[in-house]
Amino acid sequence: MTATTADYDRARAAELLQLTADLVDMPSVSFDEAAIADWFENELRQLGHLEVTRIGDNVVARTNLGRPHRLALGGHLDTVPVNNNATARIEGPILHGLGSADMKGGLAVMLELARRIPEPAVDVTWVFYAREEVALEHNGLRELFAEVPHLLEADVAILGEPTDAVLEGGCQGTMRFEVAFRGARAHTARPWMGRNAIHRAGALLSTLGDIEHRRPVIDGCEFREAMQAVKMEAGVAGNVVPDLAIVTINHRFAPDRTSAEAVAFAKSVVDPFMDDGDTFTITDLSPAARPDLRHPLMAAFVGRNDLLVRAKLGWTDVAFFAEQGIPAVNFGPGDATLAHTQQEHLHEVPLWMTYQALDELLRTGV
């Protein structure tokens, strides 16, 4: 997708950038989103054509026009903690500041579309939610699915995570698990009298480094699986053979596998190295989401805008929608590699490209 001279409206792009700057200047670090949620609720209620519901610090606004399809468009209100970048600063076409890319640019696009298109060709559910940047148990979208799932019913969903106006389909699943290897303590001068748990773990670590991971292509999106040791706890003293070594492993799995299948694969890797007394413990597990770009709305969105499509190599909240059988993708302005950095910034070109593509979808539908 490219912005041409004919369709690139610099004045309106600058207005969008300024709206994003205004949102950046509203503090909304995770667990402190009440004020920005109040502001969004007030703005949406003033529009008059939306049914607005507030649940905690989450705001849901819906059209009810009886259209044949419903689209959910959502984004998180929170940011990571401030890092000497709390104040918005615009320099030409670039906005600097906390949350500019992740994801107040996406929020600005959605709010402006809600304001400008009171009668879209599809019914729209706008979802602005809290606490995405912290542990899953606090996630505002998860809270909404638990308390008011009927408000989130949709045919397809688009989350405005930063993708630089590239469509990223679905997401990887992620799991963390611990493998505890048992040994027997002994003096290091007489190691044959014990059993070294770290040495036992070493065989598994060597195997992890040699795995040829799958790269399945799903709906034209190539996913890359991975399994990496990320932490190790072991050791008693400098002259003691260790009797326990705990390895923490992270596994990213493609959406052609269920969570149960991912667990089974992880166990198949680990089991050959385990003896009686060793343990395998899952500490975190989040499902993958299929891209599922076959729905007419999604196919039209991609085709009419000539969007570049790729897999989401990471986990995002699209998985919550996928769990409910709702195809979901990531599409928003901003470079994800700048998210959470002190140098976070947003260029107005992908901001405008995102706005233009979603505007066309809402006005045209299938």
C-alpha positions in Angstrom: 0.0 0.0 0.0 1.3 3.4 -0.9 0.2 7.0 -0.3 0.1 8.8 -3.7 0.1 12.6 -4.3 -3.5 12.3 -5.3 -4.8 10.7 -2.2 -2.4 12.0 0.4 -4.1 15.0 2.2 -1.3 16.7 4.1 -3.6 19.0 5.9 -5.8 16.2 7.3 -2.7 14.1 8.0 -1.4 17.0 10.1 -4.7 17.2 12.0 -4.5 13.5 12.8 -0.9 13.9 14.0 -2.1 16.8 16.2 -4.9 14.7 17.6 -2.4 12.0 18.4 -0.2 14.5 20.1 -3.2 15.6 22.2 -3.7 12.0 23.3 0.0 11.6 24.1 -0.3 14.5 26.4 -3.0 12.7 28.4 -1.1 10.5 30.9 -2.4 6.9 30.7 0.3 4.6 32.2 -1.3 1.2 32.9 -3.7 1.3 35.9 -4.0 5.0 35.5 -6.3 5.2 32.5 -9.4 6.6 34.2 -8.9 10.1 33.0 -8.4 9.2 29.3 -11.3 6.7 29.5 -13.5 9.6 30.8 -12.4 11.7 27.9 -13.1 9.0 25.3 -16.4 8.2 26.8 -17.4 11.9 26.7 -16.3 12.3 23.1 -18.2 9.2 22.0 -21.4 10.1 23.8 -21.4 13.5 22.2 -21.6 12.0 18.7 -25.2 10.8 19.2 -25.1 7.9 16.8 -23.4 5.4 19.1 -24.6 3.2 22.0 -21.9 3.8 24.6 -21.1 1.4 27.5 -18.5 2.0 30.2 -17.1 -1.0 32.1 -14.4 0.0 34.5 -11.8 1.9 32.5 -13.0 0.3 29.2 -15.3 2.1 26.7 -17.4 0.3 24.1 -19.3 2.2 21.5 -21.6 0.6 18.9 -23.6 1.5 15.8 -26.9 -0.4 15.4 -27.9 0.1 11.8 -28.9 -3.4 10.9 -26.0 -3.9 8.5 -25.2 -7.5 7.3 -21.7 -7.4 8.8 -20.3 -6.1 12.0 -16.6 -5.0 12.4 -14.9 -4.6 15.7 -12.2 -1.9 15.8 -10.2 -1.6 19.0 -7.1 -0.4 20.8 -5.6 -0.1 24.3 -5.6 3.2 26.1 -2.6 2.5 28.3 1.1 3.1 27.8 4.2 1.7 29.5 5.8 3.9 32.2 7.3 7.3 31.3 10.9 7.5 30.3 11.6 11.2 29.9 9.2 11.2 27.0 5.8 12.1 28.5 5.3 15.3 26.5 4.3 15.3 22.9 6.7 17.1 20.5 5.9 17.6 16.8 8.8 18.2 14.4 7.6 18.5 10.8 5.8 15.2 10.0 7.1 13.4 13.1 5.5 13.2 16.5 7.7 12.2 19.4 6.4 11.0 22.8 5.3 8.2 24.9 2.6 6.0 23.3 2.8 7.9 19.9 3.4 4.6 18.1 2.0 2.2 20.7 -0.8 3.0 20.2 -2.2 6.5 20.5 -1.8 7.0 16.7 -4.2 4.0 16.3 -6.6 5.5 18.9 -6.6 8.9 17.0 -7.5 7.1 13.7 -10.4 5.3 15.3 -11.8 8.3 17.1 -11.6 10.4 13.9 -13.4 7.7 11.9 -16.1 7.4 14.6 -16.6 11.2 14.4 -16.7 11.4 10.6 -18.7 8.3 9.6 -22.0 8.2 11.5 -23.6 5.7 9.0 -20.9 3.3 7.9 -21.6 0.5 5.4 -20.9 -2.0 8.2 -22.0 -1.9 11.8 -19.0 -1.0 13.9 -18.1 -1.8 17.5 -15.4 0.6 18.8 -13.4 -0.9 21.7 -11.1 1.3 23.8 -9.7 -0.8 26.7 -7.3 -0.6 29.6 -4.2 -2.4 30.9 -2.9 -4.1 27.8 0.8 -3.4 28.7 0.7 -5.4 32.0 0.0 -9.0 33.0 -2.7 -10.8 31.1 -4.9 -11.2 34.2 -5.4 -7.4 34.3 -6.2 -7.0 30.6 -9.2 -4.8 29.9 -10.2 -6.6 26.8 -10.2 -9.9 28.7 -12.4 -8.1 31.3 -14.9 -7.1 28.6 -15.1 -10.6 27.2 -15.7 -12.0 30.7 -18.4 -9.4 31.7 -20.1 -8.3 28.5 -19.2 -10.7 25.7 -22.4 -9.8 23.7 -21.0 -6.3 23.2 -18.0 -7.6 21.4 -19.7 -9.9 19.0 -18.5 -9.2 15.4 -17.8 -10.9 12.1 -14.2 -9.7 12.0 -11.9 -7.6 14.2 -9.0 -5.2 13.6 -6.8 -4.0 16.4 -4.7 -0.9 15.9 -1.4 -2.2 17.2 1.6 -0.6 15.4 2.3 -2.3 12.1 3.4 0.7 10.0 0.1 0.3 7.9 1.0 -3.3 7.0 -1.7 -5.9 7.8 -0.3 -8.5 10.3 -2.5 -11.6 10.3 -3.4 -13.4 13.5 -0.6 -14.0 16.1 1.7 -16.6 17.5 0.7 -18.5 20.6 3.1 -18.3 23.6 3.8 -20.5 26.5 6.4 -20.6 29.3 7.2 -23.8 31.1 9.7 -24.9 33.7 11.7 -28.1 33.7 13.1 -29.1 37.0 16.0 -31.6 36.9 16.8 -33.5 40.1 20.3 -34.6 41.2 22.1 -35.5 44.3 24.5 -33.3 46.3 28.1 -34.3 46.8 31.4 -32.6 47.4 33.0 -31.4 44.2 36.2 -33.3 45.1 34.1 -36.5 44.9 31.4 -35.8 42.3 30.9 -39.5 41.5 29.1 -39.7 44.8 26.4 -37.4 43.6 24.6 -36.4 40.4 25.0 -33.0 38.8 21.6 -31.5 38.0 23.1 -28.7 35.9 24.9 -31.3 33.7 21.6 -33.1 33.2 20.0 -29.9 32.1 22.8 -29.3 29.6 21.7 -32.1 27.4 18.3 -30.5 26.9 19.9 -27.0 26.4 22.0 -28.5 23.6 19.0 -30.0 21.9 17.1 -26.7 22.1 19.9 -25.1 20.1 19.6 -27.6 17.4 15.9 -27.7 16.8 14.8 -26.9 13.2 11.6 -25.0 13.9 8.6 -25.1 11.6 7.7 -22.2 9.3 4.1 -22.9 8.3 2.3 -20.6 5.8 -1.3 -19.9 6.8 -3.5 -17.7 4.6 -0.4 -16.5 2.9 1.3 -15.5 6.2 4.5 -17.3 7.1 4.9 -18.0 10.8 8.2 -18.9 12.5 8.0 -21.1 15.6 10.7 -20.8 18.2 11.7 -22.5 21.5 14.3 -20.7 23.7 15.6 -21.3 27.2 15.2 -17.9 28.9 16.2 -18.5 32.5 18.1 -21.0 34.6 18.2 -21.4 38.4 20.8 -23.8 39.9 23.7 -24.0 42.2 24.2 -24.4 46.0 27.8 -23.4 46.7 31.2 -23.3 44.9 32.2 -26.7 46.2 28.9 -28.6 46.1 27.5 -30.7 43.2 24.0 -29.1 42.6 21.0 -31.3 43.2 18.4 -29.1 41.4 18.4 -27.2 38.1 15.3 -25.4 36.9 15.2 -24.3 33.2 12.5 -21.8 32.1 11.7 -22.2 28.4 9.6 -19.9 26.1 7.8 -21.5 23.1 6.2 -19.4 20.3 3.9 -21.6 18.3 2.0 -21.0 15.0 -1.8 -20.8 14.8 -2.2 -24.1 13.0 -1.6 -25.6 16.5 -3.9 -25.5 19.4 -2.6 -24.8 22.9 -2.9 -28.5 23.7 -0.9 -29.4 20.6 1.8 -26.9 21.5 2.0 -28.3 25.0 2.3 -31.9 23.6 5.1 -30.8 21.3 7.0 -29.1 24.2 6.7 -32.3 26.2 7.9 -34.4 23.3 11.1 -32.3 23.2 11.6 -32.4 27.0 10.5 -36.0 27.9 13.7 -37.8 26.6 15.8 -35.9 29.1 13.5 -36.4 32.2 13.8 -39.1 34.9 11.6 -40.0 37.9 11.4 -37.0 40.2 11.8 -34.4 37.4 8.9 -32.1 36.7 7.4 -30.2 33.7 5.3 -27.2 34.8 3.5 -24.7 32.6 3.6 -21.2 34.0 2.0 -19.2 31.2 -0.1 -20.2 28.1 -1.8 -18.0 25.6 -3.4 -19.3 22.4 -2.5 -18.4 18.9 -4.8 -16.7 16.5 -5.3 -17.7 12.8 -5.1 -14.9 10.2 -8.3 -16.2 8.5 -8.3 -13.5 5.8 -11.0 -15.3 3.9 -13.9 -13.4 5.3 -15.4 -11.1 2.6 -14.8 -8.0 4.7 -11.2 -8.9 5.2 -10.6 -10.0 1.7 -12.1 -6.7 0.4 -10.0 -4.7 2.8 -6.8 -6.3 1.7 -7.6 -6.3 -2.0 -8.9 -2.8 -2.5 -6.0 -1.2 -0.6 -3.3 -3.5 -2.0 -2.2 -4.2 1.5 1.1 -5.9 2.3 0.2 -8.9 4.5 2.5 -10.7 6.8 2.3 -12.9 9.9 2.3 -11.4 13.4 5.5 -12.8 15.0 4.5 -12.2 18.5 1.3 -12.4 20.7 -1.4 -9.7 20.7 -4.9 -9.3 21.9 -6.3 -10.6 18.6 -6.1 -14.0 20.3 -9.0 -13.0 22.5 -11.2 -12.5 19.5 -9.9 -15.7 17.8 -10.9 -17.7 20.9 -14.5 -16.5 20.2 -14.3 -17.6 16.6 -13.9 -14.0 15.3 -11.1 -13.6 12.7 -8.8 -10.8 13.8 -5.8 -8.9 12.5 -3.4 -6.2 13.6 -3.3 -3.0 11.5 -2.2 0.4 12.7 0.3 3.3 12.3 3.7 3.2 14.0 6.8 1.2 14.0 6.5 -1.6 16.6 10.3 -1.7 17.1 10.1 1.8 18.6 7.4 0.8 21.1 8.5 1.1 24.8 11.7 3.0 23.9 12.7 6.5 25.0 12.9 7.4 21.3 9.3 6.4 20.5 7.9 8.4 17.6 5.3 8.3 14.8 5.5 9.6 11.2 2.3 11.1 9.7 2.5 9.0 6.5 1.6 5.6 8.0 -0.9 7.4 10.2 -2.6 8.8 7.1 -2.4 5.5 5.3 -4.0 3.6 8.2 -6.8 6.2 8.3 -7.4 6.1 4.6 -7.6 2.3 4.4 -10.0 2.0 7.3 -12.1 5.0 6.0 -12.5 3.1 2.7 -13.5 -0.1 4.5 -16.2 1.7 6.7 -17.7 3.6 3.8 -17.7 0.7 1.3 -17.9 -2.5 3.3 -17.7 -5.7 1.2 
